[in-house]
Amino acid sequence: MVIHNENPSPGQPLRVAKPKFTRDPQKSFFNLVWKTIFTGIKETVLTDMAAGL
C-alpha cells in the first residue's frame, strides 16, 4: 500500500475528500459510518496509483 507523507504535498493543493456511501438497508448504521470514513481516508491518504482499491 502506498500512502502520501503529507497533506498537502509540497507545491500541491490540499487534498479534500467528499466521502459518500450508499447504505445497504440489510447492514447496520455503524457499517455505513465505517464505510463512509474509510472512503474519505482512501481519497485523502492513498496515492492515485493505490486508489483503485
MDTraj code that builds the backbone (N, CA, C; nanometers):
import mdtraj as md
import numpy as np

residues = "MET VAL ILE HIS ASN GLU ASN PRO SER PRO GLY GLN PRO LEU ARG VAL ALA LYS PRO LYS PHE THR ARG ASP PRO GLN LYS SER PHE PHE ASN LEU VAL TRP LYS THR ILE PHE THR GLY ILE LYS GLU THR VAL LEU THR ASP MET ALA ALA GLY LEU".split()
xyz = np.array([
    [0.0856, -0.1166, 0.0000],
    [0.0000, 0.0000, 0.0000],
    [0.0906, 0.1234, 0.0000],
    [0.0587, 0.2182, -0.0827],
    [0.1376, 0.3402, -0.0945],
    [0.0556, 0.4559, -0.0379],
    [0.1159, 0.5334, 0.0546],
    [0.0448, 0.6460, 0.1140],
    [0.1254, 0.7737, 0.0975],
    [0.0561, 0.8862, 0.1014],
    [0.1201, 1.0172, 0.0965],
    [0.1795, 1.0486, 0.2329],
    [0.2963, 1.1149, 0.2336],
    [0.3583, 1.1546, 0.3604],
    [0.2959, 1.2804, 0.4174],
    [0.2461, 1.3676, 0.3317],
    [0.1966, 1.4974, 0.3763],
    [0.0664, 1.5313, 0.3047],
    [-0.0134, 1.6167, 0.3672],
    [-0.1312, 1.6722, 0.3018],
    [-0.1320, 1.8207, 0.3351],
    [-0.1038, 1.9060, 0.2414],
    [-0.0757, 1.8806, 0.1001],
    [0.0715, 1.8481, 0.0778],
    [0.0974, 1.7826, -0.0338],
    [0.2354, 1.7594, -0.0747],
    [0.2951, 1.8932, -0.1138],
    [0.4267, 1.9102, -0.0997],
    [0.4886, 2.0379, -0.1360],
    [0.4547, 2.0789, -0.2796],
    [0.4049, 2.2003, -0.2944],
    [0.3702, 2.2532, -0.4268],
    [0.2387, 2.2043, -0.4828],
    [0.1615, 2.1302, -0.4039],
    [0.0338, 2.0752, -0.4500],
    [-0.0803, 2.1334, -0.3666],
    [-0.2009, 2.1376, -0.4224],
    [-0.3150, 2.1858, -0.3437],
    [-0.3544, 2.0831, -0.2370],
    [-0.4266, 2.1297, -0.1372],
    [-0.4761, 2.0454, -0.0294],
    [-0.5693, 1.9385, -0.0863],
    [-0.5511, 1.8141, -0.0433],
    [-0.6399, 1.7059, -0.0868],
    [-0.7628, 1.7056, 0.0029],
    [-0.8787, 1.7222, -0.0568],
    [-1.0046, 1.7268, 0.0173],
    [-1.0919, 1.6121, -0.0317],
    [-1.1500, 1.5400, 0.0612],
    [-1.2381, 1.4291, 0.0255],
    [-1.3819, 1.4671, 0.0547],
    [-1.4704, 1.4190, -0.0275],
    [-1.6141, 1.4339, -0.0046],
    [-1.6715, 1.2926, -0.0047],
    [-1.6508, 1.2215, 0.1075],
    [-1.6927, 1.0814, 0.1101],
    [-1.8431, 1.0659, 0.0995],
    [-1.8821, 0.9638, 0.0258],
    [-2.0237, 0.9338, 0.0076],
    [-2.0361, 0.7831, -0.0064],
    [-2.1292, 0.7269, 0.0636],
    [-2.1506, 0.5834, 0.0573],
    [-2.2996, 0.5572, 0.0734],
    [-2.3551, 0.4751, -0.0114],
    [-2.4971, 0.4433, -0.0043],
    [-2.5177, 0.3281, 0.0936],
    [-2.6095, 0.3465, 0.1858],
    [-2.6337, 0.2477, 0.2913],
    [-2.7082, 0.1263, 0.2388],
    [-2.6572, 0.0108, 0.2756],
    [-2.7259, -0.1148, 0.2493],
    [-2.8255, -0.1345, 0.3640],
    [-2.9565, -0.1362, 0.3363],
    [-3.0559, -0.1469, 0.4439],
    [-3.0433, -0.2761, 0.5258],
    [-2.9747, -0.3758, 0.4746],
    [-2.9565, -0.5024, 0.5459],
    [-2.8410, -0.4973, 0.6456],
    [-2.7626, -0.3887, 0.6421],
    [-2.6464, -0.3759, 0.7301],
    [-2.6702, -0.2664, 0.8332],
    [-2.5879, -0.2650, 0.9359],
    [-2.6077, -0.1719, 1.0469],
    [-2.5671, -0.0289, 1.0115],
    [-2.6122, 0.0639, 1.0945],
    [-2.5747, 0.2045, 1.0803],
    [-2.4236, 0.2210, 1.0960],
    [-2.3638, 0.1439, 1.1856],
    [-2.2198, 0.1548, 1.2097],
    [-2.1398, 0.1083, 1.0887],
    [-2.1951, 0.0152, 1.0129],
    [-2.1316, -0.0250, 0.8881],
    [-2.1283, 0.0940, 0.7924],
    [-2.2366, 0.1685, 0.7847],
    [-2.2420, 0.2880, 0.6999],
    [-2.1382, 0.3905, 0.7444],
    [-2.1287, 0.4135, 0.8749],
    [-2.0317, 0.5100, 0.9274],
    [-1.8902, 0.4659, 0.8913],
    [-1.8569, 0.3390, 0.9128],
    [-1.7235, 0.2888, 0.8832],
    [-1.6922, 0.3008, 0.7345],
    [-1.7843, 0.2587, 0.6488],
    [-1.7602, 0.2636, 0.5045],
    [-1.7406, 0.4075, 0.4568],
    [-1.8163, 0.5019, 0.5128],
    [-1.8028, 0.6424, 0.4752],
    [-1.6680, 0.6976, 0.5194],
    [-1.6281, 0.6678, 0.6432],
    [-1.4978, 0.7131, 0.6925],
    [-1.3857, 0.6520, 0.6095],
    [-1.3942, 0.5230, 0.5798],
    [-1.2908, 0.4562, 0.5008],
    [-1.2798, 0.5175, 0.3612],
    [-1.3931, 0.5512, 0.2998],
    [-1.3909, 0.6147, 0.1680],
    [-1.3170, 0.7481, 0.1736],
    [-1.3422, 0.8281, 0.2766],
    [-1.2734, 0.9566, 0.2916],
    [-1.1246, 0.9398, 0.3145],
    [-1.0863, 0.8429, 0.3970],
    [-0.9445, 0.8170, 0.4211],
    [-0.8772, 0.7722, 0.2922],
    [-0.9432, 0.6849, 0.2205],
    [-0.8874, 0.6330, 0.0963],
    [-0.8629, 0.7459, -0.0039],
    [-0.9546, 0.8418, -0.0111],
    [-0.9403, 0.9524, -0.1062],
    [-0.8294, 1.0499, -0.0681],
    [-0.7990, 1.0661, 0.0604],
    [-0.7002, 1.1644, 0.1018],
    [-0.5628, 1.1054, 0.1287],
    [-0.5547, 0.9816, 0.1726],
    [-0.4276, 0.9255, 0.2163],
    [-0.3584, 0.8445, 0.1062],
    [-0.4329, 0.7632, 0.0362],
    [-0.3711, 0.6782, -0.0642],
    [-0.3330, 0.7565, -0.1886],
    [-0.2275, 0.7124, -0.2534],
    [-0.1856, 0.7770, -0.3776],
    [-0.2821, 0.7402, -0.4894],
    [-0.2727, 0.8098, -0.5999],
    [-0.3592, 0.7814, -0.7133],
    [-0.3393, 0.6378, -0.7638],
    [-0.2173, 0.5899, -0.7533],
    [-0.1856, 0.4559, -0.8002],
    [-0.2580, 0.3511, -0.7166],
    [-0.2716, 0.3730, -0.5867],
    [-0.3331, 0.2758, -0.4983],
    [-0.4815, 0.3013, -0.4759],
    [-0.5360, 0.4088, -0.5308],
    [-0.6750, 0.4450, -0.5046],
    [-0.7753, 0.3539, -0.5738],
    [-0.7318, 0.2625, -0.6545],
    [-0.8223, 0.1724, -0.7233],
    [-0.8738, 0.0598, -0.6359],
    [-0.8544, 0.0664, -0.5054],
    [-0.8996, -0.0381, -0.4136],
    [-1.0496, -0.0467, -0.4078],
])
top = md.Topology()
chain = top.add_chain()
for i, resn in enumerate(residues, 1):
    res = top.add_residue(resn, chain, resSeq=i)
    for name in ("N", "CA", "C"):
        top.add_atom(name, md.element.get_by_symbol(name[0]), res)
traj = md.Trajectory(xyz[None], top)
